[in-house]
Structures are given as structure tokens and as C-alpha cells.
Amino acid sequence: MAYVSAMQKAIRRGLEREAMEFACELIHTSKAFHSMVCNRLEVICHTLAAP
């Protein structure tokens, strides 16, 4: 869960490379983490798109 949190913080801070590194690490770890990253990115996208 620390990597998911770190990924989200990196996204909020505009640290694209670090966010991608955390996401890739999680995606390649297990199918459960892959789903977790996808869900979290969906939530982040909806939050950023909201006026």
C-alpha cells in the first residue's frame, strides 16, 4: 500500500517519472496490485477532471 500512496503523491506533485516507476513496479508484482493501480488511477483521473 505504501507504493500506491507514493504513486498518488508523485502524481499530485507532478513527478511523472517517479509515478510511472511506482505504477510499473506494482503492475508487475501481482494481478491484485495491477487491479489496485488501475482502480486508483481511475479515481485520480475522475478527481482531476472534476471542475
Backbone hydrogen bonds in HBPLUS format (Angstrom, degrees):
<---DONOR---> <-ACCEPTOR-->    atom                        ^
c    i                          cat <-CA-CA->   ^        H-A-AA   ^      H-
h    n   atom  resd res      DA  || num        DHA   H-A  angle D-A-AA Bond
n    s   type  num  typ     dist DA aas  dist angle  dist       angle   num
A0005-SER N   A0001-MET O   3.05 MM   4  6.30 161.9  2.08 150.6 155.1     1
A0006-ALA N   A0002-ALA O   2.85 MM   4  6.03 156.7  1.91 144.0 151.2     2
A0007-MET N   A0003-TYR O   2.83 MM   4  5.95 150.5  1.92 142.5 150.4     3
A0008-GLN N   A0004-VAL O   3.04 MM   4  6.29 160.1  2.08 147.1 151.8     4
A0009-LYS N   A0005-SER O   2.94 MM   4  6.20 158.8  1.98 151.4 157.3     5
A0010-ALA N   A0006-ALA O   2.94 MM   4  6.08 157.0  1.99 145.4 151.7     6
A0011-ILE N   A0007-MET O   2.99 MM   4  6.27 152.1  2.07 147.1 154.7     7
A0012-ARG N   A0008-GLN O   2.99 MM   4  6.27 162.9  2.02 150.8 154.8     8
A0013-ARG N   A0009-LYS O   2.96 MM   4  6.15 144.9  2.08 145.3 155.0     9
A0015-LEU N   A0010-ALA O   2.81 MM   5  4.91 153.4  1.88 156.5 154.0    10
A0014-GLY N   A0011-ILE O   3.10 MM   3  5.11 155.8  2.16 102.4 110.0    11
A0019-ALA N   A0015-LEU O   3.02 MM   4  6.19 161.0  2.05 154.9 160.9    12
A0020-MET N   A0016-GLU O   2.93 MM   4  6.14 158.6  1.98 152.1 157.8    13
A0021-GLU N   A0017-ARG O   2.92 MM   4  6.18 154.4  1.98 148.7 156.0    14
A0022-PHE N   A0018-GLU O   3.01 MM   4  6.28 162.4  2.04 152.3 155.9    15
A0023-ALA N   A0019-ALA O   2.95 MM   4  6.15 162.0  1.98 147.9 153.4    16
A0024-CYS N   A0020-MET O   2.84 MM   4  5.98 166.1  1.86 153.3 156.9    17
A0025-GLU N   A0021-GLU O   3.00 MM   4  6.11 160.8  2.04 146.5 152.0    18
A0026-LEU N   A0022-PHE O   3.04 MM   4  6.25 160.8  2.08 149.7 154.5    19
A0027-ILE N   A0023-ALA O   2.86 MM   4  6.04 164.0  1.89 154.5 159.4    20
A0028-HIS N   A0024-CYS O   3.05 MM   4  6.14 156.9  2.11 149.2 153.9    21
A0029-THR N   A0026-LEU O   3.12 MM   3  5.13 150.9  2.20 101.1 110.0    22
A0034-HIS N   A0030-SER O   3.01 MM   4  6.23 148.5  2.11 141.8 151.3    23
A0035-SER N   A0031-LYS O   3.03 MM   4  6.31 158.8  2.08 147.9 151.8    24
A0036-MET N   A0032-ALA O   2.98 MM   4  6.23 152.8  2.06 142.2 150.5    25
A0037-VAL N   A0033-PHE O   2.85 MM   4  6.06 158.8  1.90 151.6 155.8    26
A0038-CYS N   A0034-HIS O   3.05 MM   4  6.29 164.4  2.08 149.8 154.2    27
A0039-ASN N   A0035-SER O   2.94 MM   4  6.13 162.5  1.97 150.7 155.4    28
A0040-ARG N   A0036-MET O   2.92 MM   4  6.08 161.2  1.96 148.1 153.6    29
A0041-LEU N   A0037-VAL O   2.86 MM   4  6.03 162.8  1.89 154.5 159.0    30
A0042-GLU N   A0038-CYS O   3.02 MM   4  6.19 148.7  2.12 142.3 150.8    31
A0043-VAL N   A0039-ASN O   3.07 MM   4  6.37 157.7  2.12 149.1 154.2    32
A0044-ILE N   A0040-ARG O   2.91 MM   4  6.18 160.1  1.95 151.2 157.0    33
A0045-CYS N   A0041-LEU O   2.91 MM   4  6.05 157.5  1.96 145.3 151.1    34
A0046-HIS N   A0042-GLU O   3.03 MM   4  6.28 157.9  2.08 148.3 153.9    35
A0047-THR N   A0043-VAL O   2.94 MM   4  6.14 152.5  2.02 147.0 155.0    36
A0048-LEU N   A0044-ILE O   2.90 MM   4  6.12 158.8  1.94 152.1 157.3    37
A0049-ALA N   A0045-CYS O   2.98 MM   4  6.05 143.4  2.12 141.5 151.2    38
A0050-ALA N   A0046-HIS O   3.18 MM   4  6.19 127.0  2.47 136.8 147.6    39
